[in-house]
Amino acid sequence: MGASASGPSLLDTILASLDDSKAEEIVSINIQRKSSLADHMVVASGRSNRHVGAVAEHLLKALKDNGVHDARVEGLQSADWVLIDAGDVIVHVFRPEVRDFYNLEKMWQTPDLEDETVH
């Protein structure tokens, strides 16, 4: 699903697209040891609903241009919080207030627990 061996990785493509779109506070979180959903989660902000939508649309085009044609998208119509599931990378683009409310980074950046059970 990612880019070719000589081309940029899926994560690199996503980060470059978000940067090009002037997304703010871009955070990449490695979740390989925390979830089987994906390898990475990327969280970014847009300044307004319009900016969130534009960032998401730009990212979808970049993904298609790099061979990812089956990305799933939720929330594009309201553009408060757009989720793009690109397979190995899940991207969340939020308005700042919505991002602060859900605070996904705090939840996913917790240290990995050892294999032992915590009571």
Secondary structure, DSSP 8 states (H G I E B T S, - for coil): ----TTS--HHHHHHHHHHHTT-EEEEEEE-TTT-SS-SEEEEEE-SSHHHHHHHHHHHHHHHHHTT----EEESTTT-SEEEEE-SSEEEEEE-HHHHHHH-HHHHHTS----SS---
